[in-house]
Amino acid sequence: HNSYWHNDLNWSLGHIPLFSEEVVVPYVGTGIGPGIIDHNEQISSLEIEAETEVAVYDQELTVTGNIDIYGNLELNHASSEVDCRSNVYWRSGSTADVTDAGVIKVSGIWDFKSGANAQLDNGWVMFTGSNMGNIRSRDSNCHFNHVRIDKFNATVYHSNLSTSPLHIHGNLFISIGADLQSL
């Protein structure tokens, strides 16, 4: 066993997670389970448990459902990419470690929950797709670096469910046909 995602022996079902499977990366006592992604991977949903992490090297992780982060999400290369085709929830205790120009794409809700400590000091968050998006800011310790609203004729809303301001420490880009509004 090792910490690599792309190793059949690291998974309870005895195989690398399939595109149709929901994945939970559990705490295994060392801080990282099978969370080092060094191949392109596609799964249905992802939960990163507390006190563990998923580290995306110079590859792409595609998640067709939700991502729930209780631990740490790391993007450690300029080519690191997480493509979430649904919602990203930063739960209490969650952290982010983006060390280069990595990209996290999301098409639905981006939710910094109360107690989250997701400080994206580098990289990009891109809101994609053609459906409405939402940003929920519920903890003042959380912030974005660069944000790109790349929706096709759709709006991203800074939600009225937010209890903290929207913090963007880098640049904000809004593509033609896209929109950012505060409710």
Secondary structure as GFF3:
##gff-version 3
##sequence-region A 1 183
A	DSSP	three_ten_helix	8	10	.	.	.	ID=ss1
A	DSSP	beta_strand	22	25	.	.	.	ID=ss2
A	DSSP	beta_strand	36	37	.	.	.	ID=ss3
A	DSSP	beta_strand	41	43	.	.	.	ID=ss4
A	DSSP	beta_strand	45	48	.	.	.	ID=ss5
A	DSSP	beta_strand	53	56	.	.	.	ID=ss6
A	DSSP	beta_strand	60	63	.	.	.	ID=ss7
A	DSSP	beta_strand	67	69	.	.	.	ID=ss8
A	DSSP	beta_strand	72	75	.	.	.	ID=ss9
A	DSSP	beta_strand	81	84	.	.	.	ID=ss10
A	DSSP	beta_strand	88	90	.	.	.	ID=ss11
A	DSSP	beta_strand	95	98	.	.	.	ID=ss12
A	DSSP	beta_strand	103	106	.	.	.	ID=ss13
A	DSSP	beta_strand	109	112	.	.	.	ID=ss14
A	DSSP	beta_strand	124	129	.	.	.	ID=ss15
A	DSSP	beta_strand	133	137	.	.	.	ID=ss16
A	DSSP	beta_strand	146	151	.	.	.	ID=ss17
A	DSSP	beta_strand	155	158	.	.	.	ID=ss18
A	DSSP	beta_strand	172	174	.	.	.	ID=ss19
A	DSSP	beta_strand	179	182	.	.	.	ID=ss20
###
